[in-house]
Amino acid sequence: MLHDLGTLGFDPRAMNIDVVVSGHSHRPNCETRNGVLFVNPGSAGPRRFRLPVSVAHLVLGARRVDAAIVTLDVALPSPKRPARAATLPRGSSP
C-alpha cells in the first residue's frame, strides 16, 4: 500500500511486483501499465468533493489478479439548517 503514487521510487515490474495499491487522490481507478495493475480504491470515508464513495475489490489468484471499483450507495448529506431557538411563555422557567 502506497499513499502517494508519485513517491514510488522504483519500477514495480523490475521488482517483480504485479499490483500497486495507492491512495491520496481519493479518485478511484484501476489500470494496467507495463503489466502492473495500479489500483486506487478511492475513499470509503466521508464524501470528498464530488467524488464517489468507493472501495476496491481485488481477487488474487495463482496466476491472475482481478480488480474492480465498487461504488458505495450512500446518501448525500442534507444541508444543515440553523437550529431554532425554543421560546417559552412569559414567566415560565425551563
Backbone as CSV, one residue per row, in Angstrom:
resi,resn,N_x,N_y,N_z,CA_x,CA_y,CA_z,C_x,C_y,C_z
1,MET,0.857,-1.178,0.000,0.000,0.000,0.000,0.885,1.217,0.000
2,LEU,0.590,2.130,-0.904,1.362,3.350,-1.060,0.408,4.526,-0.993
3,HIS,0.724,5.512,-0.176,-0.166,6.663,-0.024,-0.206,7.499,-1.304
4,ASP,0.945,7.875,-1.820,1.023,8.764,-2.974,1.844,8.091,-4.066
5,LEU,1.210,7.761,-5.171,1.870,7.062,-6.271,3.084,7.838,-6.780
6,GLY,3.071,9.150,-6.632,4.194,9.974,-7.066,5.469,9.710,-6.288
7,THR,5.361,9.071,-5.136,6.551,8.794,-4.330,7.132,7.403,-4.599
8,LEU,6.554,6.674,-5.534,7.071,5.348,-5.882,8.414,5.547,-6.585
9,GLY,9.489,5.145,-5.922,10.820,5.447,-6.425,11.485,4.314,-7.185
10,PHE,10.704,3.374,-7.716,11.298,2.270,-8.460,10.290,1.752,-9.477
11,ASP,10.763,0.909,-10.383,9.918,0.300,-11.399,9.335,-0.996,-10.828
12,PRO,8.027,-1.045,-10.570,7.433,-2.247,-9.968,7.661,-3.510,-10.807
13,ARG,7.617,-3.380,-12.122,7.808,-4.542,-12.994,9.208,-5.121,-12.812
14,ALA,10.208,-4.243,-12.695,11.589,-4.681,-12.498,11.766,-5.399,-11.161
15,MET,10.889,-5.084,-10.198,10.953,-5.713,-8.872,10.015,-6.922,-8.779
16,ASN,9.432,-7.326,-9.932,8.516,-8.465,-9.998,7.253,-8.235,-9.160
17,ILE,6.776,-6.989,-9.148,5.552,-6.622,-8.429,4.417,-6.564,-9.443
18,ASP,3.312,-7.234,-9.120,2.169,-7.304,-10.031,1.104,-6.256,-9.762
19,VAL,0.974,-5.825,-8.490,-0.094,-4.897,-8.108,0.468,-3.824,-7.192
20,VAL,0.083,-2.573,-7.476,0.419,-1.454,-6.597,-0.904,-0.818,-6.184
21,VAL,-1.138,-0.738,-4.875,-2.344,-0.095,-4.348,-1.913,1.237,-3.759
22,SER,-2.567,2.311,-4.217,-2.210,3.639,-3.734,-3.472,4.414,-3.392
23,GLY,-3.285,5.561,-2.800,-4.431,6.383,-2.418,-4.112,7.848,-2.610
24,HIS,-4.459,8.667,-1.671,-4.205,10.103,-1.583,-5.183,10.946,-2.408
25,SER,-5.380,10.623,-3.675,-6.226,11.485,-4.510,-7.719,11.262,-4.271
26,HIS,-8.089,10.139,-3.673,-9.484,9.755,-3.446,-10.236,9.515,-4.756
27,ARG,-9.510,9.469,-5.866,-10.120,9.205,-7.184,-9.983,7.721,-7.499
28,PRO,-11.088,6.987,-7.483,-10.999,5.551,-7.743,-10.525,5.263,-9.165
29,ASN,-9.626,4.283,-9.277,-9.081,3.962,-10.590,-8.409,2.592,-10.561
30,CYS,-8.575,1.843,-11.630,-7.859,0.586,-11.851,-7.313,0.649,-13.269
31,GLU,-6.007,0.509,-13.409,-5.440,0.487,-14.747,-4.158,-0.337,-14.746
32,THR,-3.889,-0.950,-15.890,-2.675,-1.736,-16.054,-1.706,-0.945,-16.919
33,ARG,-0.480,-0.804,-16.396,0.586,-0.126,-17.133,1.821,-1.014,-17.120
34,ASN,2.324,-1.323,-18.297,3.522,-2.167,-18.420,3.401,-3.466,-17.626
35,GLY,2.206,-4.056,-17.638,1.997,-5.337,-16.970,1.769,-5.256,-15.471
36,VAL,1.708,-4.039,-14.917,1.475,-3.850,-13.477,0.092,-3.241,-13.298
37,LEU,-0.693,-3.837,-12.402,-2.019,-3.320,-12.084,-1.885,-2.252,-11.007
38,PHE,-2.329,-1.033,-11.310,-2.339,0.068,-10.351,-3.777,0.283,-9.908
39,VAL,-3.996,0.259,-8.599,-5.345,0.378,-8.038,-5.378,1.518,-7.030
40,ASN,-6.312,2.434,-7.226,-6.629,3.454,-6.229,-8.072,3.188,-5.839
41,PRO,-8.322,2.708,-4.615,-9.689,2.330,-4.237,-10.642,3.497,-4.046
42,GLY,-10.127,4.718,-4.054,-10.981,5.867,-3.779,-11.040,6.086,-2.276
43,SER,-12.198,6.429,-1.785,-12.362,6.688,-0.354,-13.704,6.163,0.120
44,ALA,-13.670,5.340,1.167,-14.907,4.818,1.755,-15.359,5.679,2.933
45,GLY,-14.615,6.733,3.207,-14.966,7.632,4.301,-15.933,8.702,3.839
46,PRO,-15.971,9.808,4.550,-16.879,10.891,4.162,-16.611,11.328,2.727
47,ARG,-17.669,11.677,2.026,-17.562,12.101,0.625,-16.606,13.291,0.519
48,ARG,-15.735,13.222,-0.464,-14.785,14.299,-0.717,-15.106,14.918,-2.069
49,PHE,-15.249,16.204,-2.069,-15.549,16.927,-3.300,-16.792,16.304,-3.942
50,ARG,-16.752,15.984,-5.193,-17.890,15.328,-5.855,-17.516,13.910,-6.272
51,LEU,-16.511,13.360,-5.630,-16.045,12.017,-5.958,-16.954,10.967,-5.328
52,PRO,-17.055,9.800,-5.961,-17.890,8.748,-5.376,-17.251,8.176,-4.114
53,VAL,-18.073,7.637,-3.251,-17.592,6.884,-2.095,-17.392,5.462,-2.604
54,SER,-16.168,4.946,-2.469,-15.877,3.676,-3.120,-14.808,2.873,-2.387
55,VAL,-14.720,1.609,-2.763,-13.676,0.684,-2.319,-13.235,-0.105,-3.548
56,ALA,-12.134,-0.819,-3.411,-11.694,-1.703,-4.488,-11.883,-3.147,-4.041
57,HIS,-12.278,-3.988,-4.973,-12.425,-5.423,-4.729,-11.346,-6.116,-5.553
58,LEU,-10.400,-6.748,-4.880,-9.328,-7.455,-5.565,-9.494,-8.948,-5.354
59,VAL,-9.320,-9.702,-6.413,-9.348,-11.162,-6.352,-7.959,-11.624,-6.786
60,LEU,-7.246,-12.249,-5.858,-5.894,-12.698,-6.113,-5.905,-14.189,-6.407
61,GLY,-5.462,-14.551,-7.595,-5.364,-15.948,-7.975,-3.905,-16.347,-8.103
62,ALA,-3.669,-17.627,-8.395,-2.301,-18.125,-8.513,-1.559,-17.441,-9.661
63,ARG,-2.260,-17.137,-10.742,-1.606,-16.548,-11.912,-2.295,-15.283,-12.417
64,ARG,-3.249,-14.796,-11.642,-4.037,-13.671,-12.139,-4.528,-12.816,-10.972
65,VAL,-4.632,-11.525,-11.225,-5.201,-10.583,-10.261,-6.299,-9.811,-10.977
66,ASP,-7.487,-9.804,-10.407,-8.594,-9.024,-10.957,-8.971,-7.951,-9.938
67,ALA,-9.327,-6.779,-10.441,-9.722,-5.684,-9.562,-10.921,-4.967,-10.146
68,ALA,-11.761,-4.486,-9.266,-12.927,-3.706,-9.673,-13.181,-2.643,-8.617
69,ILE,-13.636,-1.498,-9.071,-14.056,-0.436,-8.152,-15.518,-0.669,-7.818
70,VAL,-15.839,-0.622,-6.537,-17.216,-0.791,-6.071,-17.662,0.538,-5.483
71,THR,-18.642,1.152,-6.112,-19.186,2.413,-5.611,-20.217,2.105,-4.541
72,LEU,-20.058,2.724,-3.384,-20.970,2.503,-2.268,-22.136,3.467,-2.376
73,ASP,-23.316,2.954,-2.155,-24.524,3.761,-2.252,-24.774,4.425,-0.901
74,VAL,-24.325,5.651,-0.787,-24.519,6.400,0.452,-25.293,7.669,0.137
75,ALA,-26.099,8.086,1.067,-26.906,9.295,0.871,-26.014,10.525,0.971
76,LEU,-26.312,11.507,0.173,-25.616,12.778,0.285,-26.061,13.458,1.570
77,PRO,-25.136,14.123,2.244,-25.553,14.821,3.465,-26.538,15.926,3.122
78,SER,-27.550,16.093,3.984,-28.528,17.152,3.743,-27.945,18.473,4.220
79,PRO,-28.349,19.558,3.588,-27.831,20.863,4.017,-28.198,21.109,5.475
80,LYS,-27.264,21.696,6.186,-27.514,21.966,7.605,-28.446,23.154,7.738
81,ARG,-29.415,22.985,8.579,-30.357,24.072,8.849,-30.005,24.683,10.191
82,PRO,-30.137,25.987,10.304,-29.844,26.603,11.603,-30.845,26.117,12.648
83,ALA,-30.344,25.885,13.836,-31.219,25.435,14.925,-32.159,26.571,15.320
84,ARG,-33.393,26.200,15.597,-34.357,27.210,16.042,-34.303,27.314,17.559
85,ALA,-34.361,28.513,18.027,-34.381,28.727,19.471,-35.787,28.433,19.986
86,ALA,-35.831,27.680,21.051,-37.133,27.385,21.660,-37.579,28.610,22.449
87,THR,-38.836,28.924,22.339,-39.347,30.062,23.102,-40.294,29.530,24.177
88,LEU,-40.141,30.061,25.345,-41.012,29.701,26.476,-42.006,30.830,26.715
89,PRO,-43.201,30.474,27.163,-44.152,31.541,27.502,-43.578,32.445,28.587
90,ARG,-43.968,33.715,28.556,-43.505,34.673,29.547,-43.788,34.174,30.963
91,GLY,-42.761,34.346,31.802,-42.936,33.948,33.189,-42.626,32.470,33.423
92,SER,-42.326,31.699,32.388,-42.004,30.277,32.549,-40.507,30.138,32.775
93,SER,-40.140,29.057,33.415,-38.702,28.754,33.545,-38.471,27.368,32.973
94,PRO,-37.279,27.142,32.452,-37.013,25.829,31.848,-36.985,24.700,32.839
